[in-house]
Amino acid sequence: QVQLVESGGGSVQTGGSLRLSCEMSGDRNSVNTIYSMGWSRQAPGKEREMVACIDDGNQQTVADSVRFRFHVSRAKAKETLYLEMNNLKPEDTAMYYCAADSVDCTGVARLRNGQYAYWGQGTQVTVSS
């Protein structure tokens, strides 16, 4: 099994910045199957949406709504995932989830409809106007 633990959420004002982190752990056989990691978010009353994804082939996908404001990266043997969020807006308010899968980012989006195999518990981001 793979475990994902997010950190870094909080409350900021419009225009502020936050950096989310996600640590992946688990049995080595399962961790070694992970090819992509990403961030999704869900606001109250809305469906969960993919925000950003990065995979071992260096493919990155970023939602149009956050393009040029959010940046996704991986570090530490690709077991730590980050989301740098700048120029935050009230509409970015949501629970942010770290997720991982054995397929590439395109596969997660098109074959799995954004439903990664593994999910963290989420971290809340609140942006006030």
C-alpha positions as CSV (number, residue, x, y, z in Angstrom):
1,Q,0.0,0.0,0.0
2,V,1.0,3.6,-0.5
3,Q,0.4,6.4,2.0
4,L,0.2,10.1,1.2
5,V,0.4,12.8,3.8
6,E,-0.2,16.5,2.9
7,S,0.9,19.6,4.8
8,G,1.2,23.3,4.2
9,G,-2.5,24.3,3.9
10,G,-3.8,27.4,5.7
11,S,-5.6,30.7,5.4
12,V,-4.3,33.6,3.3
13,Q,-5.6,36.8,1.8
14,T,-6.2,37.3,-1.9
15,G,-2.8,37.6,-3.7
16,G,-1.0,35.6,-1.1
17,S,1.0,32.4,-1.6
18,L,1.2,28.9,0.0
19,R,3.3,25.9,-0.6
20,L,1.8,22.4,-0.2
21,S,3.9,19.3,0.4
22,C,3.1,15.7,0.2
23,E,5.2,12.8,1.5
24,M,4.7,9.4,0.0
25,S,5.5,6.2,2.0
26,G,4.6,2.6,2.1
27,D,6.0,-0.8,1.2
28,R,8.8,-0.6,-1.3
29,N,7.0,-2.8,-3.9
30,S,4.0,-0.5,-4.0
31,V,5.9,2.7,-3.9
32,N,8.0,1.5,-6.9
33,T,4.9,1.2,-9.0
34,I,4.0,4.9,-8.7
35,Y,4.5,6.7,-11.9
36,S,2.5,9.9,-11.4
37,M,1.7,12.1,-8.5
38,G,-0.7,15.1,-8.5
39,W,-2.9,17.5,-6.7
40,S,-6.6,17.7,-6.9
41,R,-9.0,19.9,-5.1
42,Q,-12.7,20.0,-4.0
43,A,-14.6,23.0,-3.0
44,P,-17.9,22.7,-1.0
45,G,-20.7,21.7,-3.4
46,K,-18.4,21.1,-6.3
47,E,-16.9,18.1,-7.9
48,R,-13.2,17.2,-7.3
49,E,-11.0,18.6,-10.0
50,M,-7.4,17.8,-11.1
51,V,-5.2,20.8,-10.4
52,A,-1.7,19.6,-11.4
53,C,0.1,16.3,-12.2
54,I,3.7,15.3,-12.8
55,D,5.0,11.9,-13.8
56,D,8.3,10.0,-14.2
57,G,8.3,10.9,-17.9
58,N,8.5,14.6,-16.9
59,Q,5.1,15.2,-18.2
60,Q,3.2,17.9,-16.4
61,T,-0.4,18.9,-16.6
62,V,-1.9,22.0,-15.0
63,A,-5.5,23.1,-15.0
64,D,-6.3,26.2,-17.0
65,S,-7.8,27.8,-13.9
66,V,-4.4,27.8,-12.1
67,R,-2.0,28.0,-15.0
68,F,0.9,30.5,-14.5
69,R,-0.1,30.8,-10.8
70,F,0.5,27.2,-9.5
71,H,3.7,25.1,-10.0
72,V,4.0,21.4,-9.3
73,S,7.3,19.7,-8.6
74,R,8.8,16.5,-7.1
75,A,11.9,16.0,-5.0
76,K,13.7,13.5,-2.8
77,A,13.7,10.4,-5.0
78,K,10.4,11.5,-6.4
79,E,8.6,10.7,-3.1
80,T,7.9,14.2,-2.1
81,L,5.4,16.3,-4.1
82,Y,5.0,20.1,-3.9
83,L,2.5,22.6,-5.1
84,E,3.6,26.2,-5.1
85,M,0.5,28.4,-5.2
86,N,0.9,32.1,-6.0
87,N,-1.5,35.0,-6.5
88,L,-4.2,33.0,-4.7
89,K,-7.8,33.9,-5.3
90,P,-11.0,33.2,-3.3
91,E,-12.1,30.7,-5.9
92,D,-9.0,28.6,-5.0
93,T,-10.5,27.9,-1.6
94,A,-10.9,24.1,-1.3
95,M,-9.6,21.0,0.2
96,Y,-6.5,20.0,-1.6
97,Y,-5.6,16.3,-2.0
98,C,-2.3,14.7,-2.9
99,A,-2.7,11.6,-5.1
100,A,-0.7,9.0,-6.9
101,D,-1.1,6.3,-9.6
102,S,0.8,3.8,-11.6
103,V,-0.1,5.4,-15.0
104,D,1.1,8.7,-16.5
105,C,-0.7,12.0,-16.1
106,T,-2.6,11.6,-19.4
107,G,-3.8,8.2,-18.3
108,V,-5.1,9.5,-15.0
109,A,-7.0,12.3,-16.7
110,R,-8.4,10.3,-19.7
111,L,-8.5,6.7,-18.5
112,R,-9.2,7.2,-14.9
113,N,-11.2,10.4,-15.2
114,G,-9.0,12.0,-12.5
115,Q,-9.5,9.1,-10.1
116,Y,-6.0,8.3,-8.9
117,A,-5.4,5.0,-7.2
118,Y,-4.1,6.5,-3.9
119,W,-5.2,9.6,-2.0
120,G,-4.1,11.5,1.0
121,Q,-6.5,12.9,3.6
122,G,-6.3,16.5,2.3
123,T,-5.3,19.9,3.5
124,Q,-7.5,22.9,3.6
125,V,-6.7,26.1,1.7
126,T,-8.8,29.1,2.4
127,V,-8.4,32.4,0.6
128,S,-10.2,35.5,1.8
129,S,-10.9,38.6,-0.1
